[in-house]
Amino acid sequence: MDEYILYISFVLAVLAVIFLLVQNFRLNSMIKKYKKFMHGLGDNDVEKLMDSYLDELESLKTLLYSDTQKRIEELEKKIQHCIQHVGIVNYNAFDNVGNDMSFSIAVMDEKKNGFILTGIYSREHSYVYSKEIRKGKPMKELSIEELEALNKAQNKFVGLR
């Protein structure tokens, strides 16, 4: 019976050594990961470091938000003066000229200020002229084609021709 106790003690001792080696291997692996994580921190506390990172992140978010808001406001001011409404009509100004070579283009910004550019093509000559538009109203009398281009630009196309 004493022999069985001795064998059991020996097996338990071997199992304890194996368990100790496995735990030692796992501990060494964790120590390597910890050293890699803490590399370059010196004596700094990880909690303090994380707090400083959070503070930096918050200040960056604030700076980025305010900068983005300023840029959006600037763009909104500028976009009012950009071309936003365009209407074009091609037509034959004279019966003896084909291929719709004459044109009228209406161009306006957000406030419906802009111009109508008209090009009249004939076999002998070409003429280009413009008419100012303020708040969607022409400053000079418009031809049918110019009025059609203006209506297209204002999304009021009613098919005048």
C-alpha positions as CSV (number, residue, x, y, z in Angstrom):
1,M,0.0,0.0,0.0
2,D,2.9,2.3,0.7
3,E,4.1,1.8,-2.8
4,Y,0.7,3.0,-4.2
5,I,0.9,6.1,-2.1
6,L,4.5,6.7,-3.4
7,Y,3.4,6.2,-7.0
8,I,0.4,8.5,-6.6
9,S,2.7,11.1,-4.9
10,F,5.1,10.8,-7.8
11,V,2.4,11.2,-10.5
12,L,0.9,14.2,-8.6
13,A,4.4,15.8,-8.4
14,V,5.0,15.3,-12.1
15,L,1.5,16.8,-12.8
16,A,2.4,19.7,-10.5
17,V,5.7,20.3,-12.4
18,I,3.9,20.2,-15.8
19,F,1.2,22.6,-14.4
20,L,4.0,24.9,-13.1
21,L,5.7,24.9,-16.5
22,V,2.5,25.7,-18.4
23,Q,1.7,28.6,-16.0
24,N,5.3,29.9,-16.3
25,F,5.0,29.8,-20.1
26,R,1.7,31.7,-20.0
27,L,3.0,34.2,-17.5
28,N,6.1,34.9,-19.7
29,S,3.8,35.4,-22.7
30,M,1.7,37.9,-20.7
31,I,4.9,39.7,-19.5
32,K,6.1,40.1,-23.1
33,K,2.7,41.6,-24.1
34,Y,2.7,43.9,-21.1
35,K,6.3,45.1,-21.9
36,K,5.3,45.7,-25.5
37,F,2.2,47.6,-24.4
38,M,4.1,49.7,-21.9
39,H,7.1,50.3,-24.2
40,G,8.0,54.0,-24.2
41,L,5.7,54.9,-21.3
42,G,8.5,55.1,-18.7
43,D,7.1,55.8,-15.3
44,N,3.7,57.1,-16.6
45,D,0.6,55.7,-15.2
46,V,-1.6,54.0,-17.9
47,E,-4.7,55.6,-16.5
48,K,-3.2,59.1,-16.7
49,L,-2.1,58.3,-20.2
50,M,-5.5,57.2,-21.2
51,D,-7.0,60.3,-19.6
52,S,-4.6,62.6,-21.6
53,Y,-5.5,60.7,-24.8
54,L,-9.2,61.3,-24.1
55,D,-8.6,65.0,-23.4
56,E,-6.7,65.3,-26.7
57,L,-9.4,63.5,-28.6
58,E,-12.1,65.8,-27.1
59,S,-10.1,68.9,-28.0
60,L,-9.6,67.6,-31.5
61,K,-13.3,66.9,-31.9
62,T,-14.1,70.5,-30.7
63,L,-11.5,72.0,-33.1
64,L,-12.7,69.9,-36.0
65,Y,-16.3,70.7,-35.4
66,S,-15.8,74.4,-35.2
67,D,-13.6,74.5,-38.2
68,T,-16.1,72.4,-40.2
69,Q,-18.9,74.7,-39.1
70,K,-17.0,77.7,-40.3
71,R,-16.2,76.1,-43.7
72,I,-19.9,75.1,-44.2
73,E,-21.0,78.7,-43.4
74,E,-18.5,80.1,-45.9
75,L,-19.6,77.6,-48.5
76,E,-23.3,78.5,-47.9
77,K,-22.5,82.2,-48.4
78,K,-20.6,81.5,-51.6
79,I,-23.1,79.0,-53.1
80,Q,-25.8,81.7,-53.3
81,H,-23.8,83.4,-56.0
82,C,-23.0,80.2,-58.0
83,I,-24.8,79.1,-61.1
84,Q,-27.7,77.0,-60.0
85,H,-30.3,77.4,-62.6
86,V,-29.6,76.8,-66.3
87,G,-32.0,76.6,-69.3
88,I,-31.0,76.2,-72.9
89,V,-33.0,76.3,-76.1
90,N,-31.6,75.6,-79.6
91,Y,-33.6,76.8,-82.6
92,N,-33.5,78.0,-86.2
93,A,-33.6,81.8,-86.2
94,F,-34.1,81.9,-90.0
95,D,-36.0,79.6,-92.4
96,N,-33.0,79.1,-94.7
97,V,-30.7,77.8,-92.0
98,G,-31.1,74.3,-90.5
99,N,-29.6,72.2,-87.7
100,D,-30.8,74.5,-84.8
101,M,-27.6,76.6,-84.9
102,S,-29.1,79.5,-82.9
103,F,-29.4,79.3,-79.1
104,S,-30.6,81.0,-75.9
105,I,-29.1,80.1,-72.6
106,A,-30.5,81.4,-69.3
107,V,-28.1,81.2,-66.3
108,M,-29.0,82.3,-62.7
109,D,-27.8,82.0,-59.2
110,E,-29.9,81.1,-56.1
111,K,-31.5,84.5,-56.0
112,K,-32.5,84.2,-59.6
113,N,-29.9,86.9,-60.7
114,G,-28.1,86.2,-63.9
115,F,-28.3,86.6,-67.7
116,I,-29.6,85.2,-70.9
117,L,-27.0,84.7,-73.6
118,T,-28.4,84.5,-77.1
119,G,-26.5,83.5,-80.3
120,I,-28.2,84.1,-83.7
121,Y,-26.7,82.2,-86.6
122,S,-27.2,83.0,-90.2
123,R,-25.3,81.9,-93.3
124,E,-23.6,85.3,-93.6
125,H,-23.2,86.4,-89.9
126,S,-23.4,85.3,-86.3
127,Y,-24.4,87.6,-83.5
128,V,-24.2,87.0,-79.7
129,Y,-25.8,89.3,-77.1
130,S,-26.9,89.1,-73.5
131,K,-29.8,90.3,-71.4
132,E,-29.6,90.8,-67.6
133,I,-32.0,89.0,-65.2
134,R,-32.7,90.3,-61.7
135,K,-34.8,88.3,-59.2
136,G,-36.0,86.1,-62.1
137,K,-37.2,89.1,-64.2
138,P,-35.6,90.2,-67.4
139,M,-34.4,93.8,-67.7
140,K,-35.2,93.8,-71.4
141,E,-38.0,92.3,-73.5
142,L,-37.4,88.6,-74.3
143,S,-37.9,86.7,-77.5
144,I,-40.0,83.5,-77.4
145,E,-36.9,81.4,-77.3
146,E,-35.3,83.5,-74.5
147,L,-38.4,83.3,-72.5
148,E,-38.5,79.5,-73.0
149,A,-34.8,79.3,-71.8
150,L,-35.7,81.4,-68.8
151,N,-38.6,79.2,-67.9
152,K,-36.5,76.1,-68.2
153,A,-33.9,77.7,-65.9
154,Q,-36.7,78.5,-63.4
155,N,-38.1,75.0,-63.8
156,K,-41.3,76.5,-65.2
157,F,-41.1,75.0,-68.6
158,V,-44.5,75.1,-70.3
159,G,-43.6,74.3,-73.9
160,L,-43.9,77.6,-75.6
161,R,-42.9,76.3,-79.0
